[in-house]
């Protein structure tokens, strides 16, 4: 199964590509039709050559991990007989130098806040759901960074 994302960038008149004075703004066009404005992070490339309001690759990686975990968690919770009414995750990624001397996203912390209707999972059940979701998340299985779930204990 293939998944497609198109990256579209063009230089702008008056920029000086040769000396690095060019916009990193570009579009990410997903195969479903949505276009997301993207750019290098201002922490990597200073303004005006980056766009703070656009998604950067590091944020998109963190969002992909969080989204995948949530979707897998929702399925696991449903199959276990729980009803989830709201899920919010303020995920955070950390970039550090690896032992090989390369900069990488080395850790992603998922911090889901979940509201259940009806029967509430125990802390042990909630941990088991998160563990199962993490084990089956396609994106988590695709990255080298440490991914931790920092979910609060059950009610």
N, C-alpha and C positions, 0 to 999 in steps of 0.2 A: 504494500500500500504506500503510495507516494503522497506527500504533503508538499504544497507549493507556496512559496512566498517570493514575490518579485521585489527586488530592490531597484529603485529608480532615482538616479542622481544626475544632475547636470551642473556644469560650471556656470557662473554668472558673468556678464560683461563687467570688465573693470577689475576682476580679481587677478591676483598674481599667483597662479598655481605653483610655479617654480620655487617660490620662497615660502610656500605654505599658507598664503593669504587667500584662502578659498573657503566657501561655506561647506560645512559638513552636513547641512540639512539635506534630507532625502525623504522619499516615501517608501513605506513598506506596504505592498499591495498583496493582500491575502487572497487565496483562490476563491473564497466566498464572496469577494467583491469589496470588502472594507479596505480603506486606505488609512494608515496610521502615519502621522508625521513623525519622523525620527531624526536623530542627530547624534554626533559624538556628545558625550557628557561634558558640561562646562568644567568639570573637575579634571578632565583629560585634555580638552582643547578649549582654550579661553575664548570668550566672546570677543568680537562678533562672529567668530568662525564656527561657533556652536550655537545651538538654540535650546535654552533652558526649558522652554515650554513643550519641547518634543520628547518623545520616548528615546532613551539611549539603549544600546545593546545590552548593557548590564541590567538595566531595569526590566527589559523584555525577558531576559533569562530568568530573573527572579519572579516575574509575573507568570511565566510559563510553569515554573516549579509550583508556585502557589495554586494556580488554576488547576493543574493536573492533580495535585493532592486533594483539593476541594472536590473535584468531580469524582475522584475515586472514593473519597470519604463519604460523600452523599450516597453513592451506590452501596457501599458497605453498611452504612447506617440503615438505609431502607431495607436491605436484605436481613438485617438483624432485628427488624421490627420497630425501629425508632423513626420518629417523624421530625425532620429538621425544618424549622421555619425561617431561620436566618443564619448566614455564615459570613463572617467578615475576617479577613486576614490582613494584618499589616506586616507583611514579610519584609525582611531586611537582609541584604547581602553584604558581605565584607570582602574587599579586595586587599590582597596582600601579596608579597613576594613569595614565590614557592622556593623550595630548597634548590631548584634548578636555576633560580634567579629570574624567573618570569613572573610578571604580574598576572594574577588570575582571581576570579571570584572563588575564594577558598572555603567560604561557609555561607550558608543561607539559613536563616532562622525563620521558621513559619510560626506565626502567633495567632492561630485561629480562635475567634470568639464565636461560639455556636449556641444558638437558642433551639431548644427542643420543645415540642408540644407533647403533652401526655407523659408517658413514662420517661423518666430521666435516666441516662446511663450512669452506672456507678463509675467511680474513678478508674477502676480496673477495666470495665467495659470500654470506656472512652479511650484509654491507653491502647487497648487491643484494636479498636477501630482505626486509630491513627497509625499504629504499627502496620496493620494490614494495608491501609491506604498507601503508606510510604513504600512498602514492599512491591506493590503493584503499579505504582505511578510510572508511566512510561518515561517521563522526563527525568525523574529522580534516578531511574535506572540508566540514563544516558549521560549523566554528568559525573565528573570526578570530585566536585566540591562536596564537602560535608553538608548534609541537609539534616537539620534537627527540627523537631516539632516542639515548640515551647507553649503547649496548650495548658490552660489552667486545669487543675484537677476537677473532677466532677463536682456537682453541687454540694 
